[in-house]
Amino acid sequence: MDILKKLTEELSIQRWQTEAAVKLIDEGNTIPFISRYRKEATGSLNDEVLRNLNERLSYLRNLEEKKEQVLGSIREQGKLTEELEQQILAAETLVVVDDLYRPYRPKRRTRATIAKEKGLEGLADVIRLQMTNRPLAEEAAAYVSEEKGVLTPEEAIEGAGDILAESVSDEADYRIYIRKLTFDEGKVISAAKDEKAESVYEMYYNFEEPVKKLAGHRILALNRGEAEKVLTVKIEAPEERILRYLEKKVIVRDNPHTTPVLKAVIEDSYKRLIAPAIERELRSALTEKAEDGAIKVFGKNLEQLLMQPPIVGQVVLGWDPAFRTGCKLAVVDATGKVLDTVVIYPTAPQNKIAEAKAVLKKLISKYHITLISVGNGTASRESEMVIVELLKELPVKVQYVIVNEAGASVYSASKLATEEFPNFDVGQRSAASIARRLQDPLAELVKIDPKSIGVGQYQHDMNQKKLSEALAGVVEDCVNKVGVDLNTASASLLEYISGISKTLAKNIVLYREANGRFTNRRQLLKVAKLGPKAYEQCAGFMRIAGGDNPLDATSVHPESYEAAGKLLASMGYSGEDLRKGGLTGLSRQVKDVKRLSGSLGIGEITLQDIVKELEKPARDPRDEMPKPILRTDVLEMKDLTPGMKLKGTVRNVIDFGVFVDIGVHQDGLVHISQITDKKFIKHPLEVLSVGDVVEVKVLSVDLQKKRIGLTMKGLGQ
């Protein structure tokens, strides 16, 4: 297979782009580096396309390796024909390669191998070729042998049938046809093991849907219900059509002595060998596709969450709500440093509201707190009521935000949190994390396993290795899009920078602690184990404010410093002009990009990127994202009435809709059918992302089940 041609077709890009991207990947360059600093080579392929290319490249190379192994094995057996070799070489999936290899794969002892050991292959050939004119029992009598364990003609016929059943099952063309037919016309059916038992799977107690139409979230729900032993799930294939197809293929002529036996053999082969295998394969393929879809949604949600704009310049009070053990508070200054921690007990069973308010007023006055960040976990609702009462009593303006605290408890109990806050308990660490999530969501959330951040669906049911790799890629892309301050970034943040491993991240922090702040990017080469290749990959994403070279504070790569310097000089600017701020209007001064890029010895795309960066040095792409909604008042669920219009923040996007925080503690669901009336959408991600601020209208409120139905239709979205 021409892998480059295949990738080019699949990704709808040019052959030269594919060749360049593959070459760069093979040379050990990271996806963020290729995406940002090798645009000329790849024609500006973005990180999403590059990651898809890398994943498919790996799959196709594994496929070619598998083909070589299979061909080698069959060749050793002396059974490789030219036709079979061509079929294997032309295969485009591992499943097809497995189908073609099945008859030649070394087998464990099966009913067929046992029958062959008993010398029944000759009888099997007689039945298969239907070359007998006498009753089969008479033919079979010649194979009866007490020594070989064949005691009757019937046993001989049965053994021959086992050999034939396996040979039918091993035929690749049959399997390919049956698999496709089962997918196209089969149904997935589920039933309850105990119909009287109540569970979240009730809608699947008597469920059926065509295999090819089954939505990903249903597949994952059925899998979970089956794993929890609540449901039985099976695929119902068009059995009669499949048996007729096999009979047409296997029964070459009508023979009254052998045809009935062959029909029985075909049925046994299908029901015992083919159908269970096809069902396993299809369910595995459906699950893999559903997982890929869920991972994609999870990744998109995670990206939006990580790219939420930071709230800068404010002293924040982090509030980790609880009942019995009290609410843990942490005051964090504008740089993220923890100034104070305290525990208050305004919630049940203590209900010390007045005492809690007095503590809060002192903290707000002492540290000039302007914002309260409240976790959305247990007792969040009760804490919010206390905060709203308090805000009305304050002489200064203080606002609050409900923050998704998913993963905060995981972080606070982690080794990393223990190292960061050795003298704090888990509650204090959690409160500090909740505060910092507002100040710099990206820097704080990278400390938590992405799977624990809570913006996916069924994440615990899928391939954890694949999920972890995909989410790590999302975090890596986000961190590199934003860049990091080399003098303040934590090791947790640094390890996601292109070319930087966990070890190198720790070494950078150790170097900083031993030698003081970095004053130029070249000093990175003095860090233990950080060589020229790692420097090339990471340097452009590391920022140094107020360093020796003003270009170190930008995303201009050191390899382009000479060109950037010449550009500044040719336009009448110096490095000092750059220190004072962006060179507004520089792009208007650069008239002839082609000529100028040639004289500077760089590509046109690189020149345009440099100009854009010099106009707005170290611009933060998060600034373009919707800001969190700051609140001063609270709504209760009982206050909601159908028709009420509210503003809210999208908390999670899933296959069948989005959950929106409208400030009543319980997120409301906008079903996919209620998202827009402008166009048909297949998935909510087509129009909405985590963090989006949206206007919604209340459709329904179920206080007992704590469910809120919302719509975005007719609101001018």
C-alpha positions in Angstrom: 0.0 0.0 0.0 1.2 3.5 -0.8 0.7 4.9 2.7 1.4 8.5 1.7 -1.2 8.3 -1.1 -3.7 6.9 1.4 -3.1 9.6 3.9 -3.3 12.3 1.3 -6.7 11.0 0.1 -8.1 10.5 3.6 -7.1 14.0 4.9 -7.9 15.8 1.6 -4.5 17.5 1.5 -1.7 17.7 -1.1 0.8 14.9 -1.5 3.7 17.3 -0.8 2.1 18.3 2.5 1.8 14.6 3.5 5.4 13.9 2.6 6.7 16.9 4.5 4.6 16.2 7.6 5.6 12.5 7.7 9.3 13.5 7.3 9.1 16.0 10.1 7.3 13.5 12.4 9.9 10.9 11.6 12.7 13.4 12.5 11.3 13.6 16.0 9.5 16.9 15.8 6.4 17.4 18.0 3.0 18.3 16.6 2.9 21.8 18.2 6.3 22.6 16.8 5.4 21.4 13.3 2.1 23.2 13.4 3.6 26.6 14.7 7.1 26.7 13.2 7.1 24.6 10.1 4.1 26.0 8.3 6.2 26.6 5.1 7.1 22.9 4.9 3.5 21.6 5.5 1.4 24.3 3.9 0.1 25.5 7.3 -1.4 22.1 8.4 -3.0 22.7 11.8 -2.5 20.6 14.9 -5.8 18.7 14.5 -4.9 17.6 11.0 -1.4 16.7 12.1 -2.6 14.6 15.0 -5.0 12.8 12.7 -2.2 12.2 10.2 0.1 10.9 12.9 -2.5 8.5 14.3 -3.4 7.1 10.9 0.3 6.9 9.9 0.9 4.7 13.0 -2.1 2.5 12.1 -1.2 2.1 8.5 2.4 1.3 9.3 1.2 -1.3 11.8 -1.1 -2.7 9.1 1.9 -3.1 6.7 4.0 -4.7 9.4 1.1 -7.2 10.1 0.8 -8.0 6.4 4.5 -8.8 6.2 4.2 -11.1 9.3 1.1 -12.9 7.8 2.8 -13.3 4.3 5.9 -14.7 6.0 3.9 -17.2 8.0 1.9 -18.4 5.0 5.0 -18.5 2.8 6.7 -20.7 5.4 3.8 -23.1 5.2 4.2 -23.3 1.4 0.6 -22.2 0.9 1.0 -18.7 -0.4 -0.5 -18.3 -3.9 -0.2 -15.2 -6.0 -3.9 -14.4 -5.7 -3.8 -14.6 -1.9 -0.6 -12.4 -1.7 -2.4 -9.8 -3.8 -5.5 -9.9 -1.6 -3.4 -9.5 1.6 -1.4 -6.6 0.1 -4.5 -4.9 -1.0 -6.2 -5.2 2.4 -7.0 -1.8 4.0 -7.8 -2.9 7.5 -6.4 -5.3 10.1 -9.8 -7.1 10.2 -9.5 -8.0 6.5 -5.9 -9.2 7.0 -7.1 -11.4 9.9 -9.9 -12.8 7.8 -7.5 -13.8 5.0 -5.0 -15.3 7.5 -7.6 -17.2 9.5 -7.3 -20.5 7.5 -3.5 -20.5 7.9 -3.2 -19.3 11.5 -1.8 -22.0 13.8 -4.9 -23.3 15.6 -5.5 -24.6 19.1 -7.2 -28.0 19.2 -10.7 -27.7 17.8 -13.4 -30.2 17.0 -12.1 -30.0 13.4 -8.4 -30.6 14.2 -9.5 -33.6 16.4 -11.6 -35.0 13.4 -8.6 -34.5 11.1 -6.4 -36.5 13.6 -9.0 -39.3 13.2 -8.4 -39.4 9.5 -11.8 -37.9 8.4 -10.6 -35.4 5.9 -11.3 -37.8 3.0 -14.9 -38.2 4.1 -15.2 -34.4 4.4 -14.0 -34.0 0.8 -16.6 -36.5 -0.4 -19.4 -34.6 1.3 -18.0 -31.2 0.2 -17.7 -32.3 -3.5 -21.0 -34.3 -3.3 -19.4 -37.0 -5.4 -21.2 -40.0 -4.0 -24.2 -42.0 -5.4 -24.9 -44.1 -2.3 -26.1 -43.3 1.2 -23.6 -41.4 3.2 -23.6 -44.0 6.0 -22.2 -46.5 3.5 -19.4 -44.1 2.5 -18.7 -43.3 6.2 -18.4 -47.0 7.1 -14.9 -47.1 5.6 -13.8 -44.5 8.2 -14.9 -46.4 11.2 -11.9 -47.3 13.3 -11.9 -48.3 17.0 -8.1 -47.5 17.1 -8.7 -43.9 15.9 -11.8 -43.4 18.1 -14.4 -43.4 15.4 -16.9 -46.1 16.5 -19.9 -45.6 14.1 -20.6 -44.1 10.7 -22.6 -41.4 12.4 -19.5 -40.4 14.4 -17.5 -40.3 11.2 -20.1 -38.1 9.5 -20.2 -35.8 12.5 -16.4 -35.4 12.5 -16.4 -34.7 8.8 -19.1 -32.1 9.4 -16.8 -30.4 12.0 -14.0 -30.2 9.4 -16.4 -28.7 6.8 -17.9 -26.3 9.3 -14.5 -24.9 10.2 -13.5 -24.6 6.5 -16.7 -22.6 5.8 -16.0 -20.4 8.8 -12.4 -19.8 7.6 -13.5 -18.5 4.2 -12.5 -14.8 4.1 -15.0 -13.8 1.4 -17.9 -15.3 3.4 -17.0 -13.5 6.5 -16.6 -10.1 4.7 -20.1 -10.5 3.1 -21.7 -11.7 6.4 -20.1 -8.9 8.4 -21.3 -6.3 6.0 -24.9 -7.7 5.8 -25.1 -7.9 9.6 -24.0 -4.3 9.9 -26.3 -3.1 7.2 -29.4 -5.1 8.1 -28.9 -6.4 11.7 -30.4 -5.0 14.9 -29.0 -4.4 18.3 -31.5 -5.7 20.9 -31.3 -5.3 24.7 -33.5 -6.5 27.5 -33.6 -6.3 31.3 -32.3 -9.2 33.4 -34.9 -8.1 35.9 -37.7 -5.9 34.5 -39.0 -5.0 37.9 -35.8 -3.5 39.1 -35.5 0.3 38.7 -32.3 1.6 37.2 -30.9 4.4 34.9 -31.1 1.8 32.1 -34.9 1.5 32.0 -35.1 2.9 28.4 -33.0 -0.1 27.3 -35.2 -2.7 29.0 -37.0 -3.5 25.8 -34.8 -1.8 23.1 -33.9 -2.4 19.5 -32.3 -0.3 16.9 -30.6 -1.0 13.5 -26.9 -1.6 14.0 -25.8 1.1 11.5 -28.0 3.8 13.1 -27.0 3.2 16.7 -25.7 6.4 18.2 -22.4 6.4 20.1 -23.8 7.4 23.5 -26.3 4.5 23.2 -23.6 2.0 22.4 -21.6 3.1 25.5 -24.7 3.1 27.7 -25.6 -0.5 26.5 -22.1 -1.7 27.2 -22.2 -0.2 30.7 -25.6 -1.7 31.4 -24.3 -5.1 30.3 -21.1 -4.8 32.3 -23.2 -4.0 35.4 -25.3 -7.1 34.7 -28.5 -5.1 34.3 -29.0 -5.7 30.6 -28.5 -8.5 28.1 -27.4 -7.2 24.7 -27.1 -9.0 21.4 -27.0 -8.4 17.7 -29.8 -10.0 15.7 -28.6 -10.7 12.2 -30.7 -11.5 9.1 -30.0 -15.2 9.7 -32.2 -16.7 6.9 -30.6 -14.6 4.2 -27.1 -15.5 5.5 -27.9 -19.2 5.5 -29.3 -19.1 2.0 -26.2 -17.2 0.8 -23.9 -19.8 2.4 -25.9 -22.7 0.9 -25.6 -21.1 -2.6 -21.8 -20.7 -2.1 -21.1 -24.2 -0.6 -23.7 -26.5 -2.1 -22.4 -26.9 -5.7 -25.0 -29.4 -6.8 -28.1 -31.1 -5.4 -27.4 -34.5 -4.1 -30.0 -36.3 -1.9 -27.2 -38.1 0.1 -25.0 -35.0 0.9 -27.2 -31.9 0.6 -29.0 -32.4 4.0 -25.7 -32.9 5.7 -24.2 -29.8 4.1 -27.2 -27.7 5.1 -26.7 -28.9 8.7 -23.0 -28.2 8.4 -23.6 -24.6 7.1 -26.1 -23.9 10.0 -23.6 -25.2 12.6 -20.7 -23.3 11.0 -22.8 -20.0 11.1 -24.4 -20.4 14.5 -21.4 -21.9 16.4 -18.4 -20.3 14.7 -19.2 -17.4 12.4 -22.1 -15.5 14.1 -20.5 -15.3 17.6 -17.2 -14.0 16.0 -19.0 -11.5 13.8 -21.1 -10.3 16.8 -17.9 -9.8 18.8 -16.2 -8.0 16.0 -19.1 -5.7 15.2 -19.6 -4.9 18.9 -15.9 -4.2 19.2 -16.0 -2.0 16.1 -19.1 -0.2 17.3 -17.5 0.4 20.7 -14.3 1.6 19.1 -16.2 4.1 16.9 -18.3 5.2 19.9 -15.2 5.7 22.0 -13.5 7.7 19.2 -16.6 9.9 19.0 -16.7 10.3 22.8 -13.0 11.0 23.0 -13.3 13.7 20.3 -16.2 15.3 22.2 -14.2 15.0 25.5 -11.2 16.5 23.8 -13.2 19.5 22.3 -14.8 20.1 25.7 -11.4 19.9 27.5 -9.9 22.3 25.0 -12.6 24.9 25.6 -12.3 24.5 29.4 -8.5 24.9 29.3 -8.7 27.9 27.0 -11.1 29.8 29.3 -9.8 33.4 29.7 -7.9 34.0 33.0 -9.3 36.6 35.4 -6.2 38.7 36.1 -5.4 41.3 38.7 -7.9 40.2 41.3 -7.5 38.8 44.8 -9.7 35.7 44.9 -11.3 33.8 47.8 -11.5 30.1 47.0 -14.4 28.4 48.7 -14.5 24.6 48.9 -18.1 23.9 50.3 -19.0 21.1 52.7 -21.5 20.3 55.4 -20.2 18.5 58.6 -16.5 19.3 58.1 -17.1 23.0 57.3 -16.3 25.1 54.2 -12.5 25.5 53.5 -11.4 28.9 52.4 -8.2 30.1 50.8 -7.3 33.7 49.9 -5.1 33.8 46.8 -3.4 37.0 45.6 -3.3 38.2 41.9 -0.1 36.1 41.3 -1.7 32.9 42.7 0.1 33.0 46.0 -2.0 31.7 49.0 -2.2 34.5 51.6 -4.5 32.9 54.2 -6.7 29.8 54.8 -9.6 29.3 57.2 -12.5 27.0 57.9 -16.1 28.3 58.5 -19.2 26.4 59.4 -22.3 28.2 57.9 -23.9 25.0 56.7 -25.7 22.2 58.4 -25.4 20.7 61.0 -23.5 23.7 62.7 -25.3 26.5 60.8 -23.0 29.2 62.3 -24.0 31.8 59.6 -23.4 34.9 61.6 -20.0 33.7 62.8 -19.0 32.8 59.2 -20.1 36.2 57.8 -18.0 37.9 60.4 -14.9 35.9 59.4 -15.6 36.6 55.7 -16.0 40.3 56.2 -12.6 40.5 58.0 -10.9 38.5 55.2 -12.5 40.7 52.4 -11.5 43.9 54.2 -8.0 42.7 55.1 -7.0 41.3 51.7 -9.2 43.5 49.4 -10.9 40.4 48.0 -13.0 41.3 44.9 -14.1 37.8 43.7 -15.2 34.6 45.4 -14.7 31.3 43.5 -17.2 28.6 44.8 -16.8 24.9 44.0 -20.0 23.4 42.6 -19.9 20.2 44.8 -21.7 19.2 48.0 -23.2 22.2 49.9 -22.5 24.5 47.0 -26.1 25.6 47.0 -26.2 26.4 50.7 -22.8 28.2 50.5 -24.1 30.3 47.6 -27.1 31.5 49.7 -24.8 32.6 52.5 -22.5 34.4 50.0 -25.5 36.3 48.3 -26.7 37.4 51.8 -23.2 38.6 52.6 -22.6 40.5 49.4 -25.7 42.6 50.2 -24.2 43.6 53.5 -20.8 44.7 52.1 -19.8 48.3 51.4 -17.6 47.3 48.5 -18.4 45.4 45.3 -17.6 41.7 45.5 -18.8 39.2 42.9 -18.8 35.4 42.9 -18.5 32.6 40.3 -19.6 29.0 40.6 -16.6 26.9 39.4 -16.7 23.3 38.2 -14.6 21.7 40.9 -14.3 18.3 39.2 -10.8 16.9 39.9 -10.1 19.3 42.7 -10.3 16.6 45.3 -8.1 14.4 43.1 -5.5 17.1 42.9 -5.6 18.0 46.6 -4.8 14.4 47.6 -2.1 14.1 44.9 1.7 13.9 45.4 2.0 17.2 43.4 -0.4 19.1 45.8 1.5 17.7 48.8 4.8 19.1 47.3 3.2 22.4 46.5 1.4 22.8 49.9 3.2 20.6 52.4 1.6 22.3 55.4 -2.0 22.3 54.1 -4.7 19.6 54.5 -6.6 18.4 51.5 -9.5 20.9 52.0 -7.1 23.9 52.1 -5.4 22.6 48.9 -8.7 22.2 47.2 -9.9 25.7 48.1 -6.6 27.1 46.7 -7.1 25.2 43.5 -10.7 26.4 43.2 -9.5 30.0 43.5 -6.6 29.5 41.0 -9.0 27.9 38.5 -10.5 31.4 37.9 -7.1 33.2 37.8 -5.5 30.9 35.3 -7.6 27.9 34.4 -4.9 26.4 32.1 -2.0 26.6 34.6 -4.2 25.0 37.4 -6.1 22.3 35.4 -2.9 20.9 33.9 -2.1 19.6 37.4 -5.1 17.2 37.2 -5.5 14.0 35.2 -7.6 15.3 32.2 -10.0 12.3 32.7 -10.9 13.7 36.2 -11.9 17.1 34.9 -15.5 16.0 34.2 -16.4 17.3 30.7 -16.9 13.9 29.0 -19.4 11.1 29.0 -18.7 7.4 29.8 -15.0 8.2 30.1 -14.5 5.3 32.6 -15.9 2.8 30.2 -13.5 3.3 27.3 -10.0 2.4 26.3 -8.1 4.3 28.9 -4.7 4.3 27.1 -6.3 5.8 23.9 -8.3 8.4 26.0 -5.2 9.4 28.0 -3.1 9.9 24.8 -5.9 11.9 23.1 -6.4 14.2 26.1 -2.7 14.6 26.7 -2.5 15.8 23.0 -5.3 18.3 23.7 -3.5 19.7 26.8 -0.2 19.8 24.9 -1.8 21.8 22.1 -3.5 24.3 24.5 -0.4 24.9 26.6 1.7 25.5 23.5 -0.9 27.8 21.9 -0.8 30.0 25.0 2.9 29.6 25.8 4.4 29.8 29.3 6.4 32.3 31.4 9.7 30.5 31.8 10.3 32.2 35.1 7.0 31.4 36.8 5.6 28.2 35.1 5.3 25.1 37.3 6.8 21.8 36.3 3.3 20.5 35.7 2.8 23.2 33.0 6.3 23.0 31.6 6.1 19.2 30.9 3.4 19.9 28.3 5.6 22.2 26.3 6.9 20.9 23.0 10.0 18.8 23.5 9.9 18.9 27.3 9.6 15.7 29.3 8.7 15.4 33.0 12.4 15.1 33.8 13.3 18.2 31.8 10.5 20.2 33.3 11.8 19.4 36.8 15.3 20.2 35.7 14.2 23.6 34.4 12.6 24.4 37.8 15.7 23.2 39.7 18.0 25.4 37.4 15.7 28.4 38.1 15.9 27.7 41.9 19.7 27.4 41.8 20.5 30.2 39.4 17.7 32.7 39.7 15.4 33.8 36.9 16.2 33.1 33.2 17.3 36.3 31.4 17.5 34.7 27.9 16.3 31.6 26.1 19.8 30.4 25.3 20.2 29.7 29.0 17.9 26.7 28.5 20.8 24.9 27.0 22.5 25.0 30.4 19.7 23.0 31.9 20.7 19.4 32.7 19.8 17.0 29.8 18.2 19.7 27.6 20.1 19.4 24.3 19.8 21.2 21.0 16.9 19.2 19.7 14.8 19.8 22.8 15.8 23.5 22.7 14.7 23.8 19.1 11.3 22.2 19.9 10.6 24.2 23.1 12.2 27.6 22.8 9.5 29.4 20.8 6.9 28.5 23.4 8.9 29.8 26.4 8.4 33.5 27.3 10.8 35.7 29.2 9.4 39.1 30.3 12.0 41.8 30.8 14.9 39.6 29.6 18.1 40.5 27.7 16.3 40.2 24.3 12.8 41.7 23.8 12.1 38.9 21.3 12.4 36.4 24.1 9.0 37.7 25.4 7.3 36.8 22.1 6.5 33.6 20.2 9.2 34.4 17.5 11.5 31.4 17.4 15.2 32.0 18.1 15.9 30.6 14.6 14.2 33.7 13.2 15.8 36.3 15.5 18.2 37.4 12.8 15.4 37.9 10.3 13.2 39.6 12.9 16.1 42.0 13.8 16.6 42.9 10.1 12.8 43.5 9.7 12.7 45.8 12.7 15.7 47.8 11.4 14.3 48.0 7.9 11.1 49.5 9.3 13.0 52.0 11.5 12.4 50.2 14.8 14.7 48.9 17.5 14.4 46.3 20.2 13.6 49.0 22.7 10.6 50.0 20.7 9.4 46.4 21.1 9.9 46.5 24.8 7.5 49.4 25.1 4.6 47.4 23.6 3.3 46.2 20.3 4.4 47.8 17.0 0.9 48.8 15.9 0.5 49.1 12.2 3.6 47.1 11.3 1.6 44.9 8.9 0.5 48.0 6.9 4.2 49.0 6.5 5.1 45.5 5.1 4.0 46.0 1.5 5.7 43.4 -0.6 5.7 40.2 1.5 7.3 38.1 -1.2 10.2 40.4 -1.9 10.8 41.2 1.8 10.7 37.5 2.9 13.2 36.7 0.1 15.6 39.4 1.3 15.3 38.2 4.9 15.9 34.6 4.0 12.6 33.3 5.5 9.3 32.1 4.1 6.3 34.3 3.5 4.2 32.5 6.1 7.0 32.9 8.7 7.3 36.6 7.9 3.6 37.1 8.3 3.6 35.3 11.6 6.6 37.4 12.9 4.8 40.6 11.8 1.6 39.5 13.6 3.6 38.7 16.8 5.5 42.0 16.8 2.3 43.9 16.5 0.9 42.1 19.6 3.8 40.5 21.4 2.8 37.3 23.4 -0.9 37.8 22.6 -3.1 35.4 24.6 -5.5 33.4 22.3 -7.7 33.0 25.4 -8.7 36.6 25.4 -11.0 35.9 22.5 -13.0 33.3 24.5 -16.2 34.1 26.4 -15.6 35.4 29.9 -17.2 33.6 32.9 -20.4 35.1 34.2 -19.8 36.9 37.5 -22.9 36.8 39.8 -24.1 38.8 42.8 -27.5 37.2 43.3 -29.0 33.7 43.3 -31.9 31.9 41.9 -33.5 28.8 43.4 -34.9 25.9 41.3 -38.4 26.6 42.7 -38.1 30.2 41.3 -37.9 28.9 37.7 -41.0 28.9 35.6 -41.5 27.8 32.0 -40.9 30.7 29.6 -38.3 32.4 31.9 -35.3 33.7 30.0 -31.8 33.4 31.5 -28.1 33.7 30.7 -25.9 30.7 31.4 -22.6 29.0 30.7 -22.2 25.8 28.8 -20.7 23.3 31.3 -20.6 20.1 29.2 -21.3 19.1 25.6 -22.5 15.5 25.0 -23.9 13.7 22.0 -27.6 14.4 22.8 -27.3 18.0 24.0 -25.6 20.5 26.3 -25.7 21.1 30.1 -26.0 24.8 31.0 -25.2 26.4 34.3 -28.0 29.0 34.8 -27.0 29.8 38.4 -29.4 27.5 40.2 -26.9 24.8 41.2 -28.6 22.2 39.0 -27.4 22.5 35.4 -30.3 22.5 32.8 -30.3 20.3 29.7 -30.7 21.8 26.3 -31.6 18.7 24.1 -30.0 18.7 20.7 -33.4 19.3 19.2 -33.7 22.5 21.2 -30.4 24.1 20.3 -31.2 25.9 17.1 -34.1 26.4 14.7 -31.8 27.7 11.9 -30.4 24.5 10.7 -30.3 20.7 11.3 -27.3 19.7 13.4 -25.8 16.2 13.8 -23.9 17.1 17.0 -24.1 20.0 19.5 -20.4 20.7 18.9 -21.3 22.1 15.5 -22.7 25.2 17.3 -21.7 25.1 21.0 -18.6 24.7 23.1 -17.8 24.4 26.8 -17.5 27.9 28.3 -19.9 29.5 25.8 -22.2 32.1 27.4 -25.7 31.5 26.0 -29.3 32.8 26.4 -31.8 30.1 27.2 -35.5 29.8 28.0 -36.9 27.4 30.6 -39.1 24.6 29.1 -39.8 22.5 32.1 -38.8 22.1 35.8 -39.1 18.8 37.7 -38.3 19.6 41.4 -38.6 15.9 42.4 -36.1 14.6 39.9 -34.1 17.8 39.9 -34.3 18.2 36.2 -34.5 21.4 34.2 -35.4 21.4 30.5 -34.1 24.4 28.5 -34.4 25.7 24.9 -32.3 28.0 22.8 -34.9 28.2 20.0 -36.5 31.5 19.1 -34.0 33.5 21.1 -31.8 34.7 18.2 -28.9 32.4 19.0 
